[in-house]
């Protein structure tokens, strides 16, 4: 089995993508816990601690750390900000993740215990004495620290790593020499201790989750007649939410279990298997946040009744005038830049191009950094301002992000348009005919704008296809999409004018008035000539 020392591009892109999505989702969930969780009472603070630990772990894992494996040798390295820019040893970064995992499990277990005690005080059964509760609470911060320090001792010393490679894996000596920040593990007391500590800790945590959940449902059944219907439903929904959180936490425990199996066993393609496990592991915070939102009634109602509805109403309402104005201004600026200031021309089949607009011609604004191809050296030397691109990781990353962004935008356009027409059908008898027609015409105008936007997306898709494929006459093919692309702002303006009744009526009335004035003048001249 061979080791691939090239960082997998898909995993690098995935870390940035899922990290960004998770960051915004976690921030939104924390905002809900702070401002929209009055019905959850003081229990929301326990959920808030859990969500904050998830957020910090995600930032560290997907941005600051970004681990990559080098199996079947028990080693790996990190390409995140802390490892790449500050040269913090990968072993310390991995040890920090171990401590954060312990903190996450602790904070989730604390949520179960806190809710269990809230219901226990109602039934006056299984109430933990305050002294024991306070003592355990004081001990909780030491377990993540202990997990971090224990795993720090499980790694090989940094200065001994190259000697270990030279002695046991000399065939990879040159590849490891090119890595400035990596870590190698070998079975020792502390490594086995951390594995057993994690195994028994997971069993104990699972026992706490299971016992408290079963006991909470039993106590709720007994206290159903002792509390109000509202309080009973609130406690029951919170327990169900915690149960869903526990199920989602298996996303954290299962990858760790699989990780241990792959590391301890000698499987074929183990390096790829570990990379997939790392990708799945980075999803856990986003899944926990989504589960919390979906299983918490107050959050779910806020999303369904307020956020989405407000967004759709704002699109339909009169505020669309201001938004359409900003959209049209951005189109105009893009057109001025593309048609006058830039004026791009391709140099295919070489992935290159130059500009002949005002900025490059008169102000020598550089098209991009220069890289030349030997067979076209003479031709390129006659162009003072050009750019050449190669299919590197960032170029592919931009294409991937553009594809994902276009897919998300199309999904948003389609879902909101469909839902707006459906809502308009329901509110047809609740609003005046004038307002109904006004909203309907606005939605139709937006639909026409979306159809016109396909002109931009189709051209970009064609551009990417021509770039990726070595087609004959590719330079001419690219010039045609560039010419058509410059039309899109004009198409947007025409579509906006003729699909917006006030604009359309203004244009038509003005033309009718002009015809009327012209006809009146003709009649007047004819009458004067006759007289």
ZADREN-147006 format. One record per atom (N, C-alpha, C): x, y, z; residue in three letters. Coordinates in steps of 0.05 Angstrom, whole numbers, plus 5000, padded with zeros to 4 digits. Layout:
# residues N
XYZALA/...
# end
This chain:
# residues 531
501749765000UNK/500050005000UNK/501850255000UNK/501150434982UNK/502650684980UNK/501250914993UNK/502751125001UNK/501651365014UNK/501651594994UNK/499451724991UNK/499251964974UNK/499852214991UNK/502052344985UNK/502852575001UNK/501652834989UNK/500152814967UNK/498853054956UNK/496253104972UNK/495953354980UNK/493453424995UNK/491053394976UNK/488953234983UNK/486653204965UNK/485153464962UNK/484853544937UNK/483553804932UNK/480653804941UNK/479253584938UNK/476353574945UNK/476053614975UNK/477853504991UNK/477553535020UNK/478253815029UNK/480253935015UNK/480954215021UNK/478654395015UNK/477354364992UNK/475054524985UNK/472754465004UNK/472354215011UNK/470154135029UNK/470454265057UNK/472954265067UNK/473354395093UNK/472454685093UNK/473254835073UNK/472455115071UNK/469455155068UNK/468354985051UNK/465455015045UNK/463754945070UNK/464254705081UNK/462554625104UNK/463254795128UNK/465654885131UNK/466355065153UNK/464855325152UNK/464655435128UNK/463155685124UNK/460155645130UNK/459055435119UNK/456155375123UNK/455655335153UNK/457355175166UNK/457055115194UNK/457255365212UNK/459155545204UNK/459555785220UNK/457055955220UNK/455856005196UNK/453456175195UNK/451056035209UNK/450855765205UNK/448655625218UNK/448955625248UNK/451355595258UNK/451755605287UNK/451255875299UNK/452156085285UNK/451656355294UNK/448656415295UNK/447156325275UNK/444256355274UNK/442956205297UNK/443855965303UNK/442755805325UNK/443255945351UNK/445756045355UNK/446356185380UNK/444656435383UNK/444156575361UNK/442356805362UNK/439556735370UNK/438556505360UNK/435856415369UNK/435856345398UNK/437956215408UNK/438056145437UNK/438156395454UNK/439456605445UNK/439656845461UNK/437157015461UNK/435957035437UNK/433757235434UNK/430957105430UNK/430756845423UNK/428256735416UNK/427656475431UNK/428556455456UNK/428156205472UNK/426956265499UNK/425156455500UNK/423956515526UNK/422356285537UNK/421156115520UNK/419555895529UNK/421255665540UNK/423855665535UNK/425555455545UNK/426655505573UNK/426055735584UNK/426955835610UNK/430055815613UNK/431055755637UNK/433955765642UNK/435355525629UNK/433955325620UNK/435155105606UNK/436655185581UNK/435855415570UNK/437055505545UNK/440055565549UNK/440855625573UNK/443755685578UNK/445455435575UNK/444355205583UNK/445754955579UNK/445954885549UNK/443854935534UNK/443954905505UNK/445855095492UNK/445955345503UNK/447755545492UNK/450655465496UNK/451355345519UNK/454155255524UNK/454855035504UNK/452954845500UNK/453454625481UNK/453854735453UNK/452254925444UNK/452455035417UNK/455055195414UNK/455855335434UNK/458355485433UNK/460755295430UNK/460755075445UNK/462954875443UNK/462954755415UNK/460654705403UNK/460454595376UNK/461654805356UNK/460955055360UNK/461955265342UNK/464955295343UNK/466055295367UNK/468955325370UNK/470455085358UNK/469354845363UNK/470554605351UNK/470554605321UNK/468254695309UNK/468154715280UNK/470054915269UNK/470355145281UNK/472255345271UNK/475055235272UNK/475755105294UNK/478354985297UNK/478854765277UNK/476954595273UNK/477254355256UNK/477354425226UNK/475554605217UNK/475354655188UNK/477054885178UNK/477855065195UNK/479455305187UNK/482255305198UNK/482455275225UNK/484955305238UNK/486755055236UNK/485454815234UNK/486954565235UNK/487054425207UNK/484754335196UNK/484554205171UNK/486453955169UNK/485753745184UNK/487553505185UNK/487353335160UNK/489653215153UNK/489853025131UNK/491452785140UNK/490652545132UNK/491852295142UNK/494152205123UNK/495952045134UNK/498151925119UNK/498251625125UNK/495851505128UNK/495751215132UNK/496751075107UNK/497750825109UNK/497650645132UNK/499650695154UNK/501550875150UNK/503150965173UNK/501451135192UNK/501551085217UNK/499851225236UNK/500951515239UNK/500351675219UNK/501351945219UNK/499452125203UNK/499952385204UNK/498252575191UNK/499452855193UNK/498253035179UNK/499153315180UNK/496753505177UNK/497153755183UNK/495053955181UNK/495754175162UNK/493754285148UNK/494254495129UNK/492654745135UNK/491554765160UNK/489954995168UNK/491655235174UNK/490355445183UNK/491755705188UNK/493855675210UNK/493155545232UNK/495055525254UNK/497555365247UNK/497155155231UNK/499454985223UNK/501055115201UNK/499755245182UNK/501055355158UNK/502355625164UNK/501055795178UNK/501956065182UNK/503456105209UNK/502755955229UNK/504055985255UNK/505755745264UNK/505855545247UNK/507555305251UNK/506955175278UNK/504455175287UNK/503755035311UNK/503654735304UNK/504954575320UNK/505254295314UNK/502554155311UNK/502353985290UNK/499753855285UNK/498853685308UNK/500753575323UNK/500053405346UNK/498553565367UNK/499353815372UNK/497953975391UNK/495154045381UNK/494854095355UNK/492254155344UNK/490353915346UNK/491453675341UNK/489753435343UNK/489053385373UNK/490853435391UNK/490353395419UNK/488153595428UNK/488153835417UNK/486054025424UNK/483353935415UNK/483253795392UNK/480653685383UNK/479653475402UNK/481453315413UNK/480653105432UNK/479353245457UNK/480653455467UNK/479553595490UNK/476853725483UNK/476553825458UNK/474053945451UNK/471753745448UNK/472453505439UNK/470453285437UNK/469453215465UNK/471253195484UNK/470453145512UNK/468653365522UNK/469353615516UNK/467753845525UNK/464953835512UNK/464753755487UNK/462153735474UNK/460353525487UNK/461553285491UNK/459953075504UNK/459153155532UNK/460853285546UNK/460253385573UNK/457953585573UNK/458053775555UNK/456053985554UNK/453353865545UNK/453353665527UNK/450853535520UNK/449753375543UNK/451553225557UNK/450653075580UNK/449553255602UNK/450753495605UNK/449753685624UNK/446953785617UNK/446353805591UNK/443653875583UNK/441653665591UNK/442353405588UNK/440553195596UNK/440053195627UNK/442253235641UNK/442053225671UNK/440453465681UNK/440953705669UNK/439453945677UNK/436453915673UNK/435753805649UNK/432953775644UNK/431753555661UNK/433253345666UNK/432353125684UNK/431753235712UNK/433453405722UNK/433053515748UNK/430753715750UNK/430253855727UNK/427954035726UNK/425353875729UNK/425153655715UNK/422753485717UNK/422753335744UNK/425053255754UNK/425153115780UNK/424253285803UNK/424753545802UNK/423853725823UNK/420753755823UNK/419553715799UNK/416653725798UNK/415453475811UNK/416653245805UNK/415552995816UNK/416752925843UNK/418853075851UNK/420253025876UNK/421452745878UNK/422352645856UNK/423752385855UNK/426352405840UNK/428352255849UNK/430952245836UNK/432252515835UNK/431852675855UNK/433152935856UNK/435952905867UNK/437953005853UNK/440752985861UNK/441253205882UNK/442453125905UNK/443053335925UNK/444753555914UNK/444353795924UNK/445754035914UNK/448754015917UNK/449653905939UNK/452553885943UNK/453853705922UNK/452553475916UNK/453653305895UNK/453653435868UNK/451353565862UNK/451053705837UNK/453253915833UNK/453754075854UNK/455754295853UNK/458554175850UNK/459053955864UNK/461653825863UNK/462353725835UNK/460353585823UNK/460753485796UNK/461053705776UNK/459553925779UNK/459754155761UNK/462554275762UNK/463754285786UNK/466454395789UNK/468554215776UNK/467953955775UNK/469953775764UNK/469853765733UNK/467553835721UNK/467253805693UNK/469453945676UNK/470354185682UNK/472354315665UNK/475054155665UNK/475553985684UNK/478153845685UNK/478353615665UNK/476053505658UNK/476153275639UNK/477053345611UNK/476153565599UNK/477353645573UNK/480253705575UNK/481153835597UNK/483953895600UNK/485553635603UNK/484453445619UNK/485753185622UNK/486053035596UNK/483853045580UNK/483952905554UNK/486053035535UNK/486353305536UNK/488353435520UNK/491153365528UNK/491653365554UNK/494353315564UNK/495053015560UNK/493152835564UNK/493652555560UNK/494452495531UNK/492952615512UNK/493652565484UNK/496252705476UNK/496952925489UNK/499553055483UNK/501852855489UNK/501552695510UNK/503552495517UNK/503552255499UNK/501452225483UNK/501151985466UNK/502752005440UNK/503652245433UNK/505052275408UNK/508052255411UNK/509352195388UNK/512252175388UNK/513452465389UNK/515752495401UNK/516952755402UNK/517652855374UNK/517353115370UNK/517653225343UNK/520453185332UNK/522453195349UNK/525253175340UNK/525952875334UNK/524352685343UNK/524852405338UNK/523452295314UNK/521752455301UNK/520052345280UNK/521652265255UNK/523452445246UNK/524952375222UNK/526752135226UNK/527852095250UNK/529451865256UNK/527751605255UNK/525251625264UNK/523351395262UNK/522751335233UNK/522351535216UNK/521851495188UNK/524251365174UNK/526651475181UNK/529051375169UNK/529551075176UNK/528751005200UNK/529250725209UNK/527050535200UNK/524550615200UNK/522350425195UNK/521050465167UNK/521150705156UNK/519850755131UNK/521650925113UNK/523950825107UNK/525950975092UNK/525051035063UNK/523050875053UNK/522150925026UNK/520551185024UNK/519651285046UNK/518151545046UNK/519751775058UNK/522351735061UNK/524051935074UNK/523952205060UNK/524152205033UNK/524152455018UNK/521452605020UNK/519252445020UNK/516552575022UNK/516152695050UNK/516952555071UNK/516652665098UNK/518552915101UNK/520852905088UNK/522653135090UNK/521453385079UNK/519653365060UNK/518353595048UNK/516053705065UNK/515253555086UNK/513153635104UNK/514453765129UNK/513854025133UNK/515054165155UNK/513454125181UNK/510954035179UNK/509254015203UNK/507553765201UNK/508453545213UNK/507053295213UNK/507353165240UNK/505852945244UNK/505952805269UNK/505852505264UNK/507352345278UNK/507352055276UNK/506651935304UNK/504951735303UNK/504251605328UNK/505151305327UNK/505851205349UNK/506450925352UNK/505150825378UNK/504350575379UNK/502950475403UNK/504650505428UNK/503550645447UNK/504850675474UNK/502650675495UNK/503550705520UNK/501650705542UNK/499550925540UNK/500451165534UNK/498551395534UNK/496551375511UNK/497451265488UNK/495551235466UNK/493451035472UNK/494250805484UNK/492150605492UNK/490450725515UNK/491650875532UNK/490050995554UNK/487951185543UNK/488651355523UNK/486651535511UNK/484451385497UNK/485251155483UNK/483150995469UNK/481250875489UNK/482250755511UNK/480550645531UNK/478950855546UNK/480251085551UNK/478851305564UNK/476451395547UNK/476951415520UNK/474751495502UNK/472551285501UNK/473451025501UNK/471450815499UNK/469650805523UNK/470850805547UNK/469150795572UNK/467651055576UNK/468951285568UNK/467551535570UNK/465051545552UNK/465351425528UNK/463051415510UNK/460851235521UNK/461551005533UNK/459550835545UNK/458150975568UNK/459751105585UNK/458551245608UNK/456651465599UNK/457551615579UNK/455851835569UNK/453351725557UNK/453551505541UNK/451151385530UNK/449251275551UNK/450451175573UNK/448751085596UNK/447251315608UNK/448651545612UNK/447351785623UNK/445151875605UNK/445651885579UNK/443551975560UNK/441151785561UNK/441651525561UNK/439451335560UNK/437851335586UNK/439251335609UNK/437851325635UNK/436251575639UNK/437451805635UNK/435952055639UNK/433552085620UNK/433851995595UNK/431652015576UNK/429351835585UNK/429951585591UNK/427751395599UNK/426451495625UNK/428051595644UNK/426951685669UNK/425351935665UNK/426152115647UNK/424652355642UNK/421852295631UNK/421752105612UNK/419152025600UNK/417351895621UNK/418551735639UNK/416951605660UNK/415851815679UNK/417552005687UNK/416752215706UNK/414652395693UNK/414952455667UNK/412952625653UNK/410252485653UNK/410252215649UNK/407752065649UNK/406352075676UNK/407952075698UNK/406752085724UNK/405852365732UNK/407252565721UNK/406552845729UNK/404652975710UNK/403452825692UNK/401852945671UNK/399453095683UNK/398352995705UNK/395953115718UNK/396753325739UNK/399353345745UNK/400153535766UNK/401053805754UNK/401453825729UNK/402354075716UNK/400454145694UNK/400554395685UNK/398754485664UNK/399554355637UNK/397554355619UNK/398054245593UNK/400354375578UNK/400554645582UNK/402654795568UNK/405354715578UNK/405654695605UNK/408254605616UNK/408954325609UNK/406954145608UNK/407453865601UNK/408453845572UNK/407153985554UNK/407953985526UNK/410754105522UNK/411354315538UNK/413954445536UNK/416154255545UNK/415754115568UNK/417753935578UNK/418053695559UNK/415853595549UNK/415953365531UNK/417453425505UNK/416853665494UNK/418253745469UNK/421253785474UNK/421953885498UNK/424753925504UNK/426153655506UNK/424853455519UNK/426053195521UNK/426353065494UNK/424353095476UNK/424552985449UNK/426853125434UNK/427153385438UNK/429353525425UNK/432053425435UNK/432353375461UNK/434853265472UNK/435352985461UNK/433152825458UNK/433452555447UNK/434452565418UNK/433452765403UNK/434352805375UNK/437252895375UNK/438053065394UNK/440753145397UNK/442652915403UNK/441652735419UNK/443252495426UNK/443652325401UNK/441452295385UNK/441652135361UNK/443652275341UNK/443552535340UNK/445352685322UNK/448252665331UNK/448652635358UNK/451352615368UNK/452652355360UNK/451052165351UNK/452351915341UNK/454051975316UNK/453452205303UNK/455152285281UNK/457952355291UNK/458152425316UNK/460852475328UNK/462152215337UNK/460552035350UNK/461651795361UNK/462251585340UNK/460551555320UNK/460951345300UNK/463451395284UNK/463951645274UNK/466551685260UNK/468951635277UNK/468751705303UNK/471051645321UNK/471551345323UNK/469351195325UNK/469550905327UNK/470750785301UNK/469750885278UNK/470850795253UNK/473750875249UNK/474351115259UNK/477151215257UNK/479051025272UNK/478150945296UNK/479850765312UNK/480150495298UNK/478050395286UNK/478150135272UNK/480050145248UNK/479850365233UNK/481550385209UNK/484450425217UNK/484950575238UNK/487750625247UNK/488950365258UNK/487450215274UNK/488549975286UNK/488749745266UNK/486949735247UNK/487049525227UNK/488449615201UNK/489549425186UNK/491049485162UNK/489149435138UNK/487649645131UNK/485749615109UNK/486949735084UNK/486049635061UNK/486849755035UNK/485350015032UNK/486650215020UNK/485550485016UNK/484750605043UNK/486350555064UNK/485750665090UNK/485950965090UNK/487751075074UNK/488151365074UNK/485551505064UNK/484451395042UNK/481951505032UNK/479651475052UNK/479551245065UNK/477451195085UNK/477651395107UNK/480051455117UNK/480351655138UNK/479451935129UNK/480152005104UNK/479352265094UNK/476252295093UNK/474952075085UNK/471952075085UNK/470852105113UNK/472051955132UNK/471251975160UNK/471552255171UNK/473852385164UNK/474252665173UNK/472152845161UNK/471452805135UNK/469352965122UNK/466652935136UNK/465952685143UNK/463452635157UNK/463552765185UNK/465852745199UNK/466052845226UNK/465653155226UNK/466453295205UNK/466153585205UNK/463253675201UNK/461453485196UNK/458653545192UNK/457053565218UNK/458253455240UNK/456653405264UNK/455453665276UNK/456953885275UNK/455954135287UNK/453554245271UNK/453754225245UNK/451454325228UNK/449054145233UNK/449453885235UNK/447153705240UNK/445953765267UNK/447653805288UNK/446553875314UNK/444954125314UNK/445954335300UNK/444554585298UNK/441854555284UNK/441754405262UNK/439254365247UNK/437254205264UNK/438254005279UNK/436553845296UNK/435354015318UNK/436954195330UNK/436054365351UNK/433854555341UNK/434254665317UNK/432254845306UNK/429654705299UNK/429954475286UNK/427554325277UNK/425954205300UNK/427354125321UNK/425953985343UNK/425154175366UNK/425754435364UNK/424954625384UNK/422654785372UNK/420154765383UNK/417854895371UNK/418155195367UNK/419255335387UNK/419455625385UNK/421255705362UNK/423455555358UNK/425355615336UNK/424055535309UNK/422755305309UNK/421455215284UNK/419355405275UNK/417655505293UNK/415555695286UNK/416755955277UNK/418956045290UNK/420156295282UNK/421156275253UNK/422356045247UNK/423456015219UNK/421156005199UNK/419155845205UNK/417055805185UNK/415156035183UNK/414456165206UNK/412456375206UNK/413556655202UNK/416056695210UNK/417156965211UNK/419357005190UNK/421456855193UNK/423756905175UNK/423056865146UNK/422056625139UNK/421456565111UNK/419156745101UNK/417056775117UNK/414856945108UNK/415657235104UNK/417257335123UNK/418257615121UNK/419957645096UNK/421657455091UNK/423357475067UNK/421657475042UNK/419557315040UNK/417957305017UNK/416157555014UNK/415157645037UNK/413457885036UNK/415058125027UNK/417558145037UNK/419258365029UNK/419858364999UNK/419958124987UNK/420358114958UNK/417958204943UNK/415558134954UNK/413058204941UNK/412358494946UNK/413058604969UNK/412158874978UNK/413459094962UNK/412759334969UNK/413759574955UNK/416659614957UNK/417959484977UNK/420859524980UNK/422359404957UNK/420959254940UNK/422259144916UNK/423359364898UNK/422059594899UNK/423059814882UNK/425959884888UNK/426459904914UNK/429259974922UNK/431159754915UNK/430259494919UNK/431959274913UNK/432459244883UNK/430359294867UNK/430759284838UNK/432559514829UNK/432359734842UNK/434059964835UNK/437059884840UNK/437559764863UNK/440359684869UNK/441259474848UNK/439459284842UNK/440159074822UNK/440759204795UNK/439159394787UNK/439559524761UNK/442159684761UNK/442759814783UNK/445259974785UNK/447659784783UNK/447559554797UNK/449759364795UNK/450159264766UNK/447859214752UNK/448059124724UNK/449359344707UNK/448559594712UNK/449659814696UNK/452659844700UNK/453459824726UNK/456359854732UNK/457859624718UNK/456859384720UNK/458159154707UNK/458359194677UNK/456259304664UNK/456259354636UNK/458359564628UNK/458459774643UNK/460459984638UNK/463259874640UNK/463759714661UNK/466359604664UNK/467059404642UNK/465159234634UNK/465759024614UNK/465959144586UNK/464159334580UNK/463959434552UNK/465959664546UNK/466659824566UNK/468360054562UNK/471060034576UNK/470959974602UNK/473459994617UNK/475159744613UNK/473959504608UNK/475459254606UNK/475759154577UNK/473559094564UNK/473458984536UNK/475358744533UNK/474658504545UNK/476358274545UNK/476358134518UNK/478658014511UNK/478957854487UNK/480457594494UNK/479457354485UNK/480757104493UNK/483157044475UNK/484856864485UNK/487156764470UNK/487256464471UNK/484856334467UNK/484656044468UNK/485955924443UNK/486855674445UNK/486555464466UNK/488255504490UNK/490155694490UNK/491655754515UNK/489655894534UNK/489655804559UNK/487755924578UNK/488756204586UNK/488256394567UNK/489456654570UNK/487556864557UNK/488157114561UNK/486557324549UNK/487857594554UNK/486957804540UNK/487858074544UNK/485558264541UNK/485958514550UNK/483858714550UNK/484758954534UNK/482859084520UNK/483559324504UNK/481859564511UNK/480659554535UNK/478959774544UNK/480560014553UNK/479060204565UNK/480260454574UNK/482360414596UNK/481660244616UNK/483560204638UNK/486160074630UNK/486159854614UNK/488759744607UNK/490259904586UNK/488760054568UNK/490060194546UNK/491360454555UNK/489860614571UNK/490860874579UNK/492060884607UNK/491260704624UNK/492260714652UNK/493960474658UNK/494360284639UNK/496060054642UNK/495259894667UNK/492659864673UNK/491759694695UNK/492159404686UNK/493759254700UNK/494658994692UNK/492358794692UNK/492158634671UNK/489958434669UNK/490358224690UNK/492658124694UNK/493257924715UNK/496257884715UNK/497257714734UNK/500057644734UNK/500857484710UNK/503257544698UNK/504057434673UNK/505457164676UNK/504556964659UNK/505856704656UNK/505756644626UNK/508056594612UNK/508056554583UNK/508456264576UNK/507556204552UNK/507955934540UNK/510055964518UNK/512155794517UNK/514355824499UNK/513555834469UNK/511655664461UNK/511055654432UNK/509655904422UNK/508556064441UNK/507256314433UNK/508656554444UNK/511256524449UNK/512856734462UNK/512856984445UNK/513256964419UNK/513357194402UNK/510757344401UNK/508457194399UNK/505857324397UNK/505157454424UNK/505757324446UNK/505057444472UNK/506757684478UNK/509257694468UNK/510957914473UNK/510058174461UNK/508258154441UNK/507158404428UNK/504758514443UNK/503758364462UNK/501458464478UNK/502458564504UNK/502058824510UNK/503158944535UNK/501658864560UNK/499158774557UNK/497458734581UNK/495758494577UNK/496558264587UNK/494958014584UNK/495157854609UNK/493557634611UNK/493557454634UNK/493357164625UNK/494756984638UNK/494556694632UNK/493856554658UNK/492056354656UNK/491156204679UNK/491755914675UNK/492355784697UNK/492755494696UNK/490655364715UNK/490155104709UNK/488054964725UNK/489254884752UNK/489755074769UNK/490855014796UNK/488454974815UNK/489154924841UNK/487054864860UNK/485155094864UNK/486155344864UNK/484355574869UNK/482555614845UNK/483555564821UNK/481855594797UNK/479555394798UNK/480255144805UNK/478154944807UNK/476255004831UNK/477355114852UNK/475755194875UNK/473655404867UNK/474555604852UNK/472655814843UNK/470455694825UNK/471155504807UNK/469155374791UNK/467255214808UNK/468255074827UNK/466454914845UNK/464655094861UNK/465655314872UNK/464055494888UNK/461955634870UNK/462655694845UNK/460755814827UNK/458455624820UNK/459255364817UNK/457155164811UNK/455255134835UNK/456355114859UNK/454755084883UNK/453055334887UNK/454255574883UNK/452755824886UNK/450455844866UNK/450955764841UNK/448855774821UNK/446655584827UNK/447355344837UNK/445355144845UNK/443555254868UNK/444855374888UNK/443355474911UNK/441555704902UNK/442655884886UNK/440956114876UNK/438556014860UNK/439055814843UNK/436755704827UNK/434755574846UNK/435655444867UNK/433855314886UNK/432255524901UNK/433555744909UNK/432155964923UNK/430156094904UNK/430956154879UNK/429056274860UNK/426656104856UNK/427055844851UNK/424855664845UNK/422955624869UNK/424155574892UNK/422455524916UNK/420855774924UNK/422156014924UNK/420756254932UNK/418556334911UNK/419156294885UNK/417156364865UNK/414756184867UNK/415255924870UNK/413055734873UNK/411355794898UNK/412755844920UNK/411355904945UNK/409756164944UNK/410956364930UNK/409556624928UNK/406956594912UNK/406956444890UNK/404556404875UNK/402456254891UNK/403456054907UNK/401655904924UNK/400356074946UNK/402056254958UNK/400956434979UNK/399056644967UNK/399656734943UNK/397856934930UNK/395156804925UNK/395056544918UNK/392556414914UNK/390956394940UNK/392356364963UNK/390956344989UNK/389956614999UNK/391456834993UNK/390657095003UNK/389057254984UNK/388157124962UNK/386657274941UNK/384157414952UNK/382757274970UNK/380257384981UNK/380757555006UNK/383157565016UNK/383757715040UNK/384757995035UNK/385558055011UNK/386558315004UNK/384958424981UNK/385258684976UNK/383758814954UNK/384758714927UNK/383058754907UNK/383758674880UNK/386158824870UNK/386359084878UNK/388559254869UNK/391259144880UNK/391259084907UNK/393658974919UNK/394358704908UNK/392358534903UNK/392858274893UNK/394158284865UNK/393058454848UNK/394258484821UNK/397058604822UNK/397458784842UNK/400058904844UNK/402158704853UNK/401458534872UNK/403358324881UNK/403858124859UNK/401658044845UNK/401957844824UNK/403757944801UNK/403358194794UNK/405058304772UNK/407958324781UNK/408458374807UNK/411158394816UNK/412458114816UNK/410957914823UNK/412057634823UNK/412657554794UNK/410857624775UNK/411257554747UNK/413757704736UNK/414157944745UNK/416558094737UNK/419057954747UNK/418957864772UNK/421257724784UNK/421757464768UNK/419657324761UNK/419957084746UNK/421257134719UNK/420457354706UNK/421657424680UNK/424557494684UNK/425257634707UNK/428057704713UNK/429657444717UNK/428457244730UNK/429856994734UNK/430356854707UNK/428356864689UNK/428756744663UNK/430956884648UNK/431057154651UNK/433257304637UNK/435957244649UNK/435957184675UNK/438557114688UNK/439756864678UNK/438156694666UNK/439256444654UNK/441156514632UNK/440856754620UNK/442756844599UNK/445556864611UNK/445756944636UNK/448356964649UNK/449456684656UNK/447656524668UNK/448556254677UNK/449256074654UNK/447756084632UNK/448355914609UNK/450955994597UNK/451556254595UNK/454056344583UNK/456356264601UNK/456156284627UNK/458256204645UNK/458755904643UNK/456555754641UNK/456855454638UNK/458255394611UNK/457455534590UNK/458855484564UNK/461755564565UNK/462355784579UNK/465155864582UNK/466855654596UNK/465755534618UNK/467155334633UNK/467555084616UNK/465455004601UNK/465654764584UNK/467854794563UNK/467955034550UNK/469955074530UNK/472755074542UNK/473055184567UNK/475655184580UNK/476554904586UNK/474754744597UNK/475554474605UNK/476054284582UNK/474754334558UNK/475054164535UNK/476854294515UNK/478454134501UNK/480254234481UNK/478754234454UNK/477054434450UNK/475354444426UNK/476854594404UNK/476154524379UNK/477254674356UNK/475854944354UNK/477255144345UNK/476255414342UNK/475155524369UNK/476455444391UNK/475555524418UNK/475655824421UNK/477655964408UNK/477856254411UNK/475356394400UNK/474356304377UNK/471956414365UNK/469556354382UNK/469456104392UNK/467156024409UNK/466956194434UNK/469256254446UNK/469156424471UNK/468456714464UNK/469256814441UNK/468557094434UNK/465557124431UNK/464156924421UNK/461256944418UNK/459856964446UNK/460456784466UNK/459256824492UNK/459957094505UNK/462357194500UNK/463057464511UNK/461357684499UNK/460857654473UNK/459157854460UNK/456257844470UNK/455257594473UNK/452557564483UNK/452357644512UNK/454457584528UNK/454557654556UNK/454157954561UNK/455258114543UNK/455058404546UNK/452158504542UNK/450358334532UNK/447558414527UNK/445858384552UNK/446858234573UNK/445058154594UNK/443858394609UNK/445458604614UNK/444358834628UNK/442158964613UNK/442458984586UNK/440359104570UNK/437858934570UNK/438258664570UNK/435958484571UNK/434558514598UNK/436058534620UNK/434758584646UNK/433158834647UNK/434259054635UNK/432859314635UNK/430259294619UNK/430359164596UNK/427959144579UNK/425858974592UNK/426758744604UNK/424858564618UNK/423558714642UNK/425158864657UNK/424159014680UNK/422059224671UNK/422559364649UNK/420759574640UNK/418159454631UNK/418259244615UNK/415759134602UNK/414258934620UNK/415458854642UNK/413958684661UNK/413058834686UNK/413659094688UNK/412759254710UNK/410659444699UNK/408059414707UNK/405959574696UNK/406359884696UNK/407260004719UNK/407760294718UNK/409760384697UNK/411960224695UNK/413960294675UNK/412860264647UNK/411460034642UNK/410359974616UNK/408260184608UNK/406560254627UNK/404460454621UNK/405660724615UNK/407860794630UNK/409161054625UNK/410261064597UNK/411660844588UNK/412860844562UNK/410660854540UNK/408560694543UNK/406460684523UNK/404960944522UNK/404361064545UNK/402861324545UNK/404561544532UNK/407161534538UNK/408861744527UNK/408961714496UNK/409061464486UNK/409061434457UNK/406361514445UNK/404161444459UNK/401561524449UNK/401261834449UNK/402261964470UNK/402162254470UNK/403762374447UNK/406162254442UNK/407762354420UNK/406362314393UNK/405062084389UNK/403562044364UNK/401262244362UNK/399962294385UNK/397762484385UNK/398662764378UNK/400862854390UNK/401963114385UNK/402863144355UNK/404162924345UNK/404962924317UNK/402562944298UNK/400562794304UNK/398062804288UNK/396763074289UNK/396663194313UNK/395463454316UNK/396963674301UNK/399663654301UNK/401263844286UNK/400763814256UNK/400563564247UNK/400063514218UNK/397463634210UNK/395363594226UNK/392763704220UNK/392764004219UNK/394264114239UNK/394464404241UNK/395864524216UNK/398064394207UNK/399464484184UNK/397764464159UNK/396264244157UNK/394564204133UNK/392264414133UNK/391264474157UNK/389064674158UNK/390164944150UNK/392565014159UNK/393765274152UNK/394265294122UNK/395165074110UNK/395665074081UNK/393065114066UNK/390964984076UNK/388365004063UNK/387265284064UNK/387565414087UNK/386565684090UNK/388265874073UNK/
# end
